[in-house]
Amino acid sequence: MTDEEAQRAGQEAHREYTQVAGAFDRVRGAILQELSVTPVGQPEKVLKLHMAVQNLTAVERALQEVITNGVVASQALAMTGLTRPN
């Protein structure tokens, strides 16, 4: 991926993340709430809830990585003088 592509992807990911960040928090909170009331005698449910939190966190981190890569690409382009003033 070129710096320009990474920059665009990062900007798009940032726009999307700002719209769904609260959803990540609400879903995580709901899973953790359910986990807190699940008896330890239900190990399969506990494991599934734990995996759900891990998967949600992995998706959020992947999105943050795209955003970070876009910022780095934007800075690299600015340093080489390839960006145009808005």
C-alpha positions, 0 to 999 in steps of 0.5 A: 500500500502506498503512503497515499493509500494508507493516508486515505484508508486511515482517514476513512477508518478515523471517520468510521471509528468516530461514529462507532466508538461508543458502540464498541464501549456499549458492546464491551460493557454488555459482555462484561456485565453478562460475564459478571453475572454468569456462574462459574459453573457455566465454563462454556458460557464464561469462555464464550463471553471471554472470547467475545471480549477478545474478538471485539478488542481485536477488531477495535485494535485493527481499526486503530492500526489503520488509523495510526498507519494513516497518520504515519503515512500523512506525516511521511508525505508531509515531510517529503513535500508531496502534500498540497495545502488545503 
